């Protein structure tokens, strides 16, 4: 029977030869990730249901990543990290990326930063596997040809105790992207275009599979951007078939063996859409929804107060490289916040060069605010003292993934979601700006 890639992965994880969309199956979990926001709740439910002294199902398949509310004086936020630390010690969890000194992440070689990018960089995302995380953007890891999706604390607690979860097999919506990517477009434009076309509920509980020449030529980081935001269309997970690019990225990051799956030619899709990327233009998502799509050039009258470059979606090394290319030799007109996703990305800002200058030199020369320590920072609003948080009803162009009211802080603030190119161009003019004006 012909199957899609995700159907094959779930069939393997459930010990079946075939599965079909809509079928409820028990799957064996390869990796469970939780962070400082949902970890304490998950741990609480685990202890309540399995017992105070219960042991987790596999201490090597759990990854604990503090990343959301880290650099803050907020006592409750700090307590959350303490709960993770206590649990990691009790259970002897192998992968706990701790931050013990909140004033300086550089003093913490264990601290990594944003969970989704850290999972990839530390080799926890492998083709053919099943990854669950207590964060909606866990779908980011589908870029590696695996089934990765976000779950709630109760499901996560159940996995902690059993290593299994009951899952309904999602139907697959395929998006075939072909054509040479124009030099002014990035993966962020493509996913904002798609979400705008199908709406924030257009893929509810379905797999969004990305294929075609354009995707095959993408870097792993750009593929992650595509898969990261399927949840903004209601998707259960996003997926891209593993290939040489995937295997190369994983070299030296993991020594575990894995199996990669591909969609059969005659597989059945819920829907099948094609895009010629050469015909697309830079887009933004206007407030207050990721599907409120508009061409960047049609928003040039929107005066902005700040620009934010960061998050799992837009704070990877290549995102900063793209922004730096555009900003180099110019001056920003509005406060421009830079938040690297992980410690590795932070280090890249000070070592990676473009045209003879490091990325951080380019940003600082242009008048940007000095790069912050890696974390989720203002993407999720956070405590009042969070770096880059919108504490006033300001207008912000951001490379993050959501722009709901209050998402980045103030409920009256307005957030325009954009690619690193568009964010950088907007920083240079003080208005929402099509990056082609600077290319």
C-alpha positions as CSV (number, residue, x, y, z in Angstrom):
1,X,0.0,0.0,0.0
2,X,1.3,3.4,-1.0
3,X,2.1,5.7,2.0
4,X,3.3,9.2,2.7
5,X,6.5,9.7,4.6
6,X,4.8,10.5,7.9
7,X,2.5,7.5,7.6
8,X,5.6,5.3,7.2
9,X,7.3,6.9,10.2
10,X,4.2,6.3,12.4
11,X,3.7,2.8,11.1
12,X,7.3,1.9,12.1
13,X,6.8,3.6,15.5
14,X,3.6,1.7,16.2
15,X,5.0,-1.7,14.9
16,X,2.4,-1.8,12.1
17,X,3.0,-2.5,8.4
18,X,0.6,0.2,7.3
19,X,-1.4,3.0,8.9
20,X,-4.1,5.3,7.3
21,X,-5.1,8.9,8.2
22,X,-7.7,9.0,11.0
23,X,-6.5,5.8,12.6
24,X,-5.6,5.9,16.3
25,X,-2.3,4.2,17.1
26,X,0.1,3.8,20.0
27,X,3.5,5.0,19.1
28,X,6.9,4.5,20.8
29,X,8.6,7.8,21.4
30,X,12.2,8.4,20.5
31,X,12.7,11.8,22.2
32,X,10.7,13.9,24.6
33,X,11.7,17.5,25.1
34,X,10.4,19.9,27.7
35,X,11.5,23.4,28.8
36,X,11.2,25.7,31.8
37,X,7.6,26.9,31.0
38,X,5.9,23.5,30.7
39,X,8.5,21.3,32.4
40,X,7.3,22.0,36.0
41,X,3.7,21.3,35.1
42,X,4.7,18.1,33.3
43,X,6.8,16.9,36.2
44,X,4.0,17.7,38.6
45,X,1.5,15.6,36.7
46,X,4.1,12.8,36.3
47,X,4.7,12.6,40.1
48,X,1.0,12.8,40.8
49,X,0.0,10.0,38.4
50,X,3.1,7.7,38.6
51,X,4.2,8.4,42.2
52,X,6.7,10.7,43.9
53,X,9.4,8.1,43.6
54,X,8.6,6.9,40.1
55,X,11.4,6.6,37.5
56,X,11.1,8.0,34.0
57,X,10.9,5.5,31.2
58,X,14.3,6.3,29.7
59,X,16.7,8.9,31.1
60,X,18.6,9.1,27.8
61,X,15.5,9.9,25.6
62,X,14.5,13.0,27.6
63,X,15.9,16.5,26.8
64,X,15.4,19.3,29.3
65,X,16.1,22.8,27.9
66,X,15.6,26.0,29.9
67,X,15.1,28.7,27.4
68,X,12.0,30.8,27.7
69,X,12.2,33.0,30.9
70,X,15.9,32.9,31.7
71,X,17.5,36.3,32.0
72,X,14.9,37.8,34.4
73,X,14.7,38.7,38.1
74,X,11.2,37.2,38.2
75,X,11.2,34.7,41.1
76,X,8.6,32.4,39.7
77,X,10.5,32.2,36.4
78,X,13.7,31.3,38.3
79,X,11.8,28.8,40.4
80,X,10.7,27.0,37.2
81,X,14.4,26.3,36.2
82,X,15.1,25.1,39.8
83,X,12.3,22.5,39.4
84,X,13.8,21.3,36.1
85,X,17.3,21.1,37.8
86,X,16.0,19.1,40.8
87,X,14.2,16.7,38.5
88,X,17.2,16.2,36.2
89,X,19.3,15.3,39.3
90,X,16.8,13.0,40.8
91,X,16.3,11.1,37.6
92,X,19.9,11.4,36.3
93,X,18.6,12.8,33.0
94,X,21.4,12.6,30.5
95,X,20.5,15.7,28.4
96,X,19.9,18.7,30.7
97,X,21.2,22.0,29.2
98,X,21.3,23.9,32.5
99,X,21.8,27.6,33.2
100,X,23.1,27.9,36.7
101,X,24.3,31.5,36.6
102,X,21.5,33.7,35.2
103,X,23.7,36.8,34.9
104,X,26.0,35.3,32.4
105,X,25.2,32.4,30.0
106,X,28.9,32.4,28.9
107,X,29.8,31.1,32.3
108,X,27.5,28.1,31.6
109,X,29.0,25.9,28.9
110,X,25.9,23.6,29.4
111,X,23.4,26.3,28.6
112,X,22.3,26.2,24.9
113,X,19.4,28.5,24.3
114,X,16.1,28.1,22.4
115,X,15.0,24.5,22.5
116,X,14.1,23.9,18.9
117,X,17.4,25.2,17.5
118,X,19.3,23.5,20.3
119,X,17.7,20.2,19.6
120,X,18.9,20.4,16.0
121,X,22.4,21.7,16.8
122,X,22.9,19.1,19.6
123,X,22.0,16.2,17.3
124,X,18.6,15.2,18.9
125,X,16.7,15.6,15.6
126,X,17.1,12.5,13.4
127,X,15.2,11.2,10.3
128,X,12.5,8.5,10.8
129,X,12.1,9.2,14.5
130,X,9.2,10.4,16.6
131,X,9.9,13.5,18.7
132,X,7.4,15.2,21.0
133,X,7.9,18.4,22.8
134,X,5.8,20.6,25.2
135,X,6.0,23.5,22.8
136,X,3.9,24.1,19.7
137,X,7.0,24.9,17.6
138,X,8.4,21.4,18.1
139,X,7.3,20.9,14.5
140,X,10.5,22.7,13.6
141,X,12.3,19.3,13.7
142,X,10.2,18.0,10.9
143,X,12.9,19.6,8.6
144,X,15.0,16.5,9.4
145,X,12.5,14.0,8.0
146,X,11.0,13.0,11.3
147,X,7.6,13.2,12.9
148,X,7.8,16.0,15.4
149,X,4.9,17.8,17.1
150,X,4.0,19.8,20.1
151,X,2.0,18.2,23.0
152,X,0.5,19.3,26.3
153,X,1.8,18.7,29.8
154,X,-0.5,15.7,30.5
155,X,0.6,13.9,27.3
156,X,4.2,14.7,28.2
157,X,3.8,13.3,31.7
158,X,2.3,10.1,30.3
159,X,5.3,9.8,27.9
160,X,7.7,10.4,30.9
161,X,6.2,7.4,32.6
162,X,5.6,5.0,29.6
163,X,7.5,6.1,26.5
164,X,4.3,5.9,24.5
165,X,1.5,8.1,23.2
166,X,-1.8,7.5,21.5
167,X,-1.8,9.4,18.2
168,X,-4.3,9.9,15.4
169,X,-2.6,9.5,12.0
170,X,-2.8,12.9,10.3
171,X,-3.6,13.3,6.6
172,X,-0.9,14.9,4.5
173,X,-1.2,18.2,2.6
174,X,1.7,18.5,0.1
175,X,3.2,21.8,-0.9
176,X,5.5,21.5,-3.9
177,X,7.8,24.5,-4.3
178,X,9.7,24.8,-7.6
179,X,11.9,27.4,-9.3
180,X,15.1,29.2,-8.5
181,X,14.7,31.2,-5.3
182,X,14.9,34.9,-6.0
183,X,17.8,36.5,-4.0
184,X,15.3,38.8,-2.2
185,X,13.2,35.9,-0.9
186,X,13.7,33.7,2.2
187,X,11.9,30.6,3.6
188,X,10.0,32.9,5.9
189,X,8.4,34.6,2.9
190,X,7.3,31.2,1.5
191,X,5.7,30.0,4.7
192,X,4.0,33.3,5.3
193,X,2.7,33.1,1.8
194,X,1.4,29.6,2.3
195,X,-0.2,30.4,5.7
196,X,-1.8,33.5,4.1
197,X,-3.2,31.3,1.3
198,X,-4.7,28.5,3.5
199,X,-5.4,30.5,6.7
200,X,-4.5,29.8,10.4
201,X,-6.8,26.8,10.4
202,X,-6.1,25.6,6.9
203,X,-4.0,22.6,8.0
204,X,-5.7,21.8,11.3
205,X,-4.4,18.4,12.5
206,X,-2.8,17.6,9.2
207,X,0.8,17.1,8.1
208,X,2.3,19.8,5.8
209,X,4.9,18.1,3.6
210,X,7.2,20.4,1.6
211,X,8.8,19.1,-1.6
212,X,10.2,20.3,-4.9
213,X,13.5,21.7,-6.3
214,X,13.3,24.8,-4.2
215,X,13.2,22.9,-1.0
216,X,15.9,20.4,-2.1
217,X,18.3,23.4,-2.6
218,X,17.5,24.9,0.8
219,X,19.9,24.8,3.8
220,X,18.8,23.0,6.9
221,X,18.2,26.3,8.7
222,X,15.8,27.5,5.9
223,X,14.0,24.1,6.0
224,X,13.6,24.6,9.7
225,X,11.9,27.9,9.1
226,X,9.4,26.3,6.8
227,X,8.5,23.5,9.2
228,X,8.6,25.7,12.3
229,X,5.5,27.7,11.3
230,X,3.2,24.9,10.2
231,X,1.6,25.2,13.6
232,X,0.6,28.7,12.6
233,X,-1.6,27.1,9.9
234,X,-3.0,24.7,12.5
235,X,-0.8,21.9,11.2
236,X,0.0,18.8,13.4
237,X,3.5,18.6,12.0
238,X,5.6,19.7,9.0
239,X,8.0,17.5,7.2
240,X,10.7,17.5,4.5
241,X,12.4,14.3,3.2
242,X,15.9,13.7,4.5
243,X,18.7,14.0,1.8
244,X,22.4,14.7,1.5
245,X,21.9,18.1,3.1
246,X,20.3,16.5,6.1
247,X,23.0,13.8,6.5
248,X,25.8,16.4,6.2
249,X,24.2,18.5,8.9
250,X,23.9,15.5,11.2
251,X,27.5,14.4,10.7
252,X,29.4,14.9,13.9
253,X,26.2,15.8,15.8
254,X,24.9,12.3,16.3
255,X,26.3,8.8,16.3
256,X,22.9,7.1,16.4
257,X,21.7,5.1,13.4
258,X,18.5,6.2,11.8
259,X,16.3,5.3,8.9
260,X,14.9,7.9,6.5
261,X,11.6,7.5,4.8
262,X,10.2,9.0,1.5
263,X,6.7,9.5,0.3
264,X,5.6,6.9,-2.3
265,X,4.9,8.4,-5.8
266,X,1.3,7.2,-5.7
267,X,0.6,8.1,-2.1
268,X,-2.8,9.8,-1.3
269,X,-2.7,13.4,-0.2
270,X,-5.5,15.4,1.4
271,X,-4.5,18.2,-0.9
272,X,-1.6,19.0,-3.3
273,X,-0.5,22.6,-4.0
274,X,2.3,23.9,-6.3
275,X,4.1,27.2,-6.2
276,X,6.5,28.8,-8.6
277,X,8.7,30.7,-6.2
278,X,10.1,33.0,-9.0
279,X,6.6,34.6,-9.1
280,X,6.5,35.4,-5.3
281,X,7.3,38.7,-3.6
282,X,8.5,39.5,0.0
283,X,5.4,39.4,2.3
284,X,4.6,40.3,5.9
285,X,1.8,39.1,8.2
286,X,0.0,42.2,9.5
287,X,-1.4,42.4,13.0
288,X,-2.9,40.4,14.6
289,X,-2.7,37.1,12.9
290,X,0.0,35.1,11.0
291,X,-2.4,34.6,8.1
292,X,-3.0,38.4,7.6
293,X,-0.8,38.4,4.6
294,X,0.2,41.5,2.6
295,X,3.0,42.3,0.2
296,X,5.8,44.2,2.0
297,X,5.7,46.9,-0.6
298,X,2.1,47.6,0.1
299,X,2.9,48.4,3.7
300,X,5.5,51.1,3.1
301,X,3.3,53.7,4.8
302,X,3.4,51.8,8.1
303,X,5.7,53.7,10.5
304,X,7.4,51.4,13.0
305,X,9.0,51.9,16.4
306,X,11.4,49.0,16.5
307,X,12.7,45.8,14.8
308,X,13.3,42.5,16.5
309,X,15.5,39.7,14.9
310,X,15.4,36.5,16.9
311,X,13.5,33.4,18.0
312,X,13.5,29.7,16.8
313,X,12.0,31.0,13.5
314,X,14.3,34.0,12.8
315,X,17.3,33.9,15.2
316,X,19.5,31.3,13.5
317,X,23.0,32.0,12.2
318,X,21.8,32.3,8.5
319,X,18.9,34.7,9.6
320,X,21.5,37.1,11.1
321,X,23.8,36.7,8.1
322,X,20.9,37.7,5.8
323,X,20.1,40.7,7.9
324,X,23.7,41.8,8.1
325,X,24.2,41.6,4.3
326,X,21.3,44.1,3.9
327,X,22.3,46.4,6.8
328,X,26.0,46.6,6.1
329,X,27.1,50.2,5.4
330,X,23.8,51.7,6.5
331,X,22.4,53.1,9.7
332,X,19.2,51.8,11.4
333,X,16.5,54.4,12.1
334,X,14.8,52.5,14.9
335,X,16.0,50.5,17.9
336,X,17.0,47.1,16.5
337,X,17.1,44.1,18.9
338,X,19.2,41.1,18.1
339,X,18.5,37.8,20.0
340,X,20.5,34.8,18.8
341,X,18.6,31.5,19.3
342,X,21.5,29.6,20.9
343,X,25.0,30.0,22.3
344,X,26.4,28.6,19.0
345,X,24.6,31.3,17.1
346,X,25.8,34.0,19.6
347,X,29.4,32.8,19.0
348,X,28.8,33.0,15.2
349,X,27.8,36.6,15.5
350,X,31.3,37.4,16.8
351,X,33.3,35.1,14.5
352,X,31.4,34.8,11.2
353,X,32.5,37.4,8.7
354,X,30.7,39.1,5.7
355,X,32.8,41.4,3.5
356,X,35.7,41.4,6.0
357,X,33.6,42.3,9.1
358,X,32.0,40.1,11.7
359,X,28.2,40.1,11.9
360,X,28.3,41.8,15.3
361,X,30.6,44.6,13.9
362,X,28.2,45.1,11.0
363,X,25.2,45.4,13.4
364,X,27.0,47.6,15.9
365,X,28.4,49.9,13.1
366,X,24.8,50.3,11.9
367,X,23.6,51.4,15.3
368,X,21.8,48.2,16.4
369,X,21.5,47.3,20.0
370,X,24.3,44.9,21.2
371,X,23.3,41.2,20.7
372,X,21.5,39.8,23.7
373,X,22.2,36.5,25.5
374,X,20.5,33.6,23.7
375,X,16.9,32.8,24.8
376,X,13.3,33.0,23.6
377,X,13.3,36.6,25.1
378,X,10.5,38.8,23.8
379,X,9.0,36.3,21.3
380,X,6.7,35.1,24.1
381,X,6.4,38.4,25.9
382,X,7.7,37.2,29.2
383,X,8.3,39.1,32.5
384,X,8.4,42.9,32.3
385,X,12.3,42.9,32.4
386,X,12.6,40.6,29.4
387,X,15.0,41.9,26.7
388,X,13.2,43.5,23.7
389,X,9.7,43.0,25.3
390,X,7.1,45.4,24.0
391,X,6.1,47.2,27.2
392,X,4.4,50.0,25.3
393,X,1.8,49.9,22.5
394,X,4.6,50.1,19.9
395,X,4.7,48.9,16.3
396,X,7.4,46.2,15.7
397,X,8.7,44.3,12.6
398,X,9.8,40.9,13.9
399,X,11.3,37.7,12.5
400,X,9.3,35.7,15.1
401,X,6.4,33.4,14.4
402,X,3.3,34.9,16.0
403,X,1.7,38.3,16.2
404,X,-1.4,37.7,18.3
405,X,-2.5,40.6,20.7
406,X,-0.1,40.6,23.6
407,X,2.2,37.9,22.2
408,X,5.3,40.1,22.6
409,X,4.0,42.0,25.6
410,X,1.7,44.9,25.4
411,X,-1.8,44.0,24.2
412,X,-2.1,47.2,22.1
413,X,1.3,46.6,20.4
414,X,1.3,45.7,16.7
415,X,3.6,43.1,15.3
416,X,4.4,42.6,11.6
417,X,6.0,39.2,11.0
418,X,8.7,39.3,8.3
419,X,11.8,37.7,6.9
420,X,15.2,38.8,8.1
421,X,15.7,40.7,4.9
422,X,12.4,42.6,5.3
423,X,13.1,43.2,9.0
424,X,16.6,44.6,8.2
425,X,15.2,46.8,5.4
426,X,12.5,48.1,7.7
427,X,15.2,48.9,10.4
428,X,16.9,51.1,7.8
429,X,13.9,53.2,6.9
430,X,11.7,53.2,10.0
431,X,8.8,51.9,7.9
432,X,7.7,48.4,6.8
433,X,10.0,48.0,3.8
434,X,10.4,45.7,0.8
435,X,14.1,44.5,1.0
436,X,14.5,44.9,-2.8
437,X,14.9,48.7,-2.1
438,X,18.3,47.8,-0.7
439,X,19.4,45.0,-3.0
